[in-house]
Amino acid sequence: MTTTKRSWKVPRGGEVVPGRRVIERLGGGRRTEVYRCTDEHTGEPVVVKILRPGRTEDKDVRMLSREARTLGALDHPGFPRLLDQDLDAEPAWIVMTQVDGPHLSDLVRDYGPIEVEQAVPLARDVAGALAHLHDRGRVHLDVKPSNVVMGERPVLLDLGASRRIDRAARLGPGVGTITYLSPEQAHPGDLGVPAPPSDVWGLGMTLLRATTGHNPLTARRDTEEVDEVALAAACRAAAADVPAELRDLVVACLATDPADRPTARDVADRVDTRRPTTSGVVRRLSTFLRGPRPGET
């Protein structure tokens, strides 16, 4: 049955999937929508991702299934944990742990570029999460600020584009977000193929955007014929404004040739581990916005 409805519009308190009642709708993408819910069995808040109305084609279910398989293969605090799923339901859905904190994209939009005290642990922790993912034979392919939650430590969301490394190498152009795609994701074959170095590029672009506000890849929206080599060079030039502690690392992540980029493990190991975690910075930001609680310093 076809439908023109775009959202399930489940009200607060309504049951969006069995045993999970809506607290609020968080948003979603082209194929899915996301709700924060209460789990009636545990009483804990969880996140439900469910296919949108009318999204019943095999490719839609495969996307959600990929995310479920990837999350199920991971055991790292840099990713949500898969709690439940029903991919045979109509519509298909998965349930994940809730991750508290603002999205990095929202922080940059609302308050401008982040400070180095946030950027250094961000680089270290997201790189560590990506290294864990790569060690398990998978790539994310959509690393960007809106997929990073700045909680007690950064958490990387939305593994709907993820693939096994061998399958990623056979992908056509454009899997991911156009304004964060690596050159080899934008034009597979000419400049390489999607693979773990593509995620390192995404991390480099995320750090560039987060610390400077710049994103030269928005130029891809303006023309169909883009010189990817020149565009990558423009990204590296924009990294001149990245804080000195991360500048060389970001430039390395943005090498045109995937073989010239460091691995995610290299990035995690090269970041100064003496820097604080993001949690303290986020708590200070929260205190600044709401004012201190009684007895809080």
C-alpha positions in Angstrom: 0.0 0.0 0.0 1.4 3.4 -1.0 1.1 6.5 1.2 2.0 10.2 1.0 2.5 10.4 4.8 6.1 11.3 5.7 6.0 10.8 9.5 4.3 8.5 11.9 3.7 11.5 14.2 3.4 9.3 17.2 2.4 11.5 20.1 4.1 11.7 23.5 3.1 8.6 25.5 2.2 6.7 22.3 3.7 3.3 21.6 5.9 3.7 18.5 7.2 0.0 18.7 6.2 -2.7 21.2 7.1 -1.7 24.7 8.5 1.7 23.9 6.5 4.9 24.5 7.5 8.2 23.0 9.0 11.0 25.0 9.9 13.1 22.0 10.6 12.9 18.3 14.3 13.6 17.7 14.2 13.9 13.9 15.4 11.5 11.2 16.6 11.3 7.6 15.2 10.5 4.2 14.3 6.9 5.1 14.0 6.8 8.9 12.7 8.8 11.8 14.0 8.7 15.3 12.2 8.9 18.7 13.4 9.1 22.2 11.3 6.7 24.2 10.8 5.0 27.6 11.4 1.3 27.6 8.4 -0.1 29.6 10.4 -3.1 30.7 13.4 -1.3 32.2 12.1 2.2 32.7 15.2 3.5 30.9 15.2 6.0 28.1 16.1 4.5 24.7 16.2 5.6 21.1 14.0 4.0 18.4 14.9 4.3 14.7 12.0 3.3 12.5 11.4 3.3 8.7 9.2 6.1 7.6 5.7 5.5 6.2 5.9 3.9 2.7 9.6 3.0 3.1 9.0 -0.8 2.6 11.3 -1.5 -0.3 14.2 -4.0 0.1 16.8 -1.2 -0.1 15.2 0.6 2.8 15.1 -2.5 5.0 18.7 -3.3 4.0 19.9 0.1 5.1 18.4 -0.4 8.6 19.6 -4.0 8.7 23.2 -2.8 7.9 23.1 -0.4 10.8 21.8 -3.1 13.1 24.5 -5.6 12.0 27.2 -3.0 12.4 26.1 -1.9 15.9 25.7 -5.5 16.9 29.4 -6.1 16.0 30.7 -3.2 18.0 31.7 -3.0 21.7 33.0 0.6 22.1 31.8 3.6 24.1 32.1 5.7 21.0 29.0 4.1 19.5 25.4 3.5 20.7 24.6 -0.1 21.7 22.0 -2.1 19.9 19.3 -3.2 22.3 16.5 -4.7 20.2 15.3 -5.0 16.6 12.6 -6.3 14.4 13.6 -6.0 10.7 10.7 -8.2 9.6 8.1 -5.8 11.1 6.2 -3.4 8.9 7.8 -0.9 9.4 11.2 -2.3 10.4 12.8 -0.8 13.5 15.8 -0.9 15.8 16.3 0.2 19.4 19.5 1.7 20.7 20.9 3.2 23.9 20.2 6.9 24.4 23.2 9.2 24.1 23.0 12.4 26.0 24.6 15.6 24.8 24.4 18.2 22.0 25.3 17.4 18.4 28.6 18.9 17.3 26.8 20.5 14.4 24.4 22.3 16.7 27.3 23.5 19.0 29.1 25.0 16.0 26.0 26.5 14.5 24.9 28.1 17.8 28.2 29.1 19.4 30.8 29.1 16.6 34.0 27.1 16.3 34.8 25.0 19.3 37.9 25.6 21.5 41.0 23.4 21.3 40.1 22.0 24.7 37.1 20.4 23.0 38.7 19.7 19.7 41.7 17.6 20.9 39.7 15.0 22.8 37.1 15.0 20.0 39.8 14.0 17.5 41.3 11.4 19.8 38.0 9.8 20.8 36.3 9.7 17.4 39.5 8.4 15.8 39.5 5.6 18.5 35.9 4.7 17.7 36.7 4.6 14.0 39.7 2.4 14.6 37.5 0.0 16.5 35.0 0.0 13.6 37.8 -0.6 11.1 39.3 -3.4 13.1 35.9 -5.2 12.8 36.1 -4.9 9.0 33.6 -2.1 8.5 33.6 1.5 7.4 31.2 4.3 8.5 31.2 6.4 5.3 29.3 9.3 6.8 31.5 10.9 9.4 30.3 14.5 9.9 29.5 17.0 12.7 25.7 16.2 12.8 26.6 12.5 13.4 28.7 13.3 16.5 27.1 13.8 20.0 29.3 15.6 22.5 28.5 13.8 25.7 30.7 12.5 28.4 32.8 11.4 25.5 32.0 11.9 21.8 29.7 9.3 20.3 29.4 8.5 16.6 25.9 8.0 15.3 24.1 6.8 12.1 25.7 3.7 10.7 23.1 3.4 8.0 25.7 4.0 5.3 28.2 1.7 6.8 29.5 -1.3 4.8 31.9 -4.1 5.1 35.3 -3.0 3.8 35.2 -5.4 0.8 31.7 -4.2 -0.2 32.5 -0.5 0.3 35.2 -0.9 -2.4 32.5 -1.7 -4.9 30.2 1.2 -4.2 29.3 3.8 -6.8 29.6 7.5 -6.3 27.9 9.6 -3.6 27.3 7.2 -0.7 27.5 9.6 2.3 26.9 13.4 2.6 28.1 15.4 -0.4 29.6 18.2 1.7 31.8 15.7 3.7 32.6 13.0 1.0 36.2 12.1 0.5 37.4 12.4 -3.1 37.3 8.6 -3.6 33.7 8.5 -2.4 32.7 11.3 -4.8 34.5 9.6 -7.7 35.3 6.0 -7.0 37.9 4.5 -9.2 39.5 7.8 -10.3 41.0 8.7 -6.9 40.7 5.4 -5.1 37.8 3.5 -3.6 35.7 4.0 -0.4 37.6 2.4 2.4 38.8 3.2 6.0 40.8 6.2 4.8 37.5 7.7 3.7 36.4 7.8 7.3 39.7 9.5 8.2 38.9 12.1 5.6 35.5 12.6 7.2 37.2 13.1 10.6 39.5 15.6 9.1 36.6 17.6 7.5 34.6 17.3 10.8 37.6 18.8 12.7 38.0 21.5 10.1 34.4 22.5 10.2 34.3 22.3 14.0 37.4 24.4 14.7 37.3 27.0 11.9 33.7 27.1 10.7 35.0 26.4 7.1 33.8 23.7 4.7 35.1 24.2 1.2 33.2 21.1 0.1 30.0 23.1 -0.1 31.3 24.0 -3.6 30.1 20.6 -4.7 26.5 21.9 -4.4 27.2 24.6 -7.0 28.5 22.5 -10.0 28.3 19.0 -11.3 31.9 19.2 -12.6 34.2 19.5 -9.6 38.0 19.3 -9.7 38.4 17.0 -6.7 42.2 17.5 -6.5 41.8 21.2 -6.4 39.0 21.0 -3.9 41.1 18.7 -1.6 43.9 21.3 -1.8 41.4 24.0 -0.8 40.4 22.0 2.2 44.1 21.6 3.3 44.6 25.4 2.8 41.6 26.1 5.0 43.3 24.1 7.7 45.6 27.0 8.3 43.0 28.2 10.7 42.9 25.0 12.7 44.5 25.3 16.2 48.2 24.5 16.1 47.8 21.4 18.2 45.8 19.7 15.5 46.7 21.5 12.3 49.2 19.1 10.8 47.1 16.1 11.7 44.0 17.6 10.0 46.1 18.4 6.9 47.3 14.8 6.9 43.7 13.5 7.2 42.8 15.6 4.1 45.4 14.2 1.7 44.0 13.7 -1.7 45.5 10.2 -2.1 43.9 7.8 0.5 47.3 6.0 0.9 48.8 9.3 2.2 46.4 9.6 5.1 47.1 8.3 8.6 45.0 5.4 9.8 42.3 6.1 12.5 44.6 4.3 15.0 47.5 6.6 14.0 45.3 9.7 14.6 44.2 8.5 18.0 47.8 7.7 19.0 49.2 11.0 17.7 46.7 13.3 19.6 48.1 14.7 22.9 46.5 12.4 25.5 47.3 15.0 28.2 44.3 17.0 27.0 41.1 16.8 29.0 38.0 14.7 28.0 35.1 16.5 26.3 32.9 15.9 29.4 34.4 18.6 31.5 34.1 21.1 28.6 30.5 20.2 28.0 29.7 20.5 31.7 31.3 23.9 31.8 29.3 25.0 28.7 26.1 23.6 30.4 26.9 25.6 33.6 27.5 28.7 31.6 24.2 28.4 29.8 22.0 27.6 32.8 24.1 29.1 35.6 25.6 27.1 38.5 23.6 25.0 40.8 23.7 25.6 44.5 27.1 24.5 45.8 28.5 23.9 42.2 31.8 25.5 41.4 
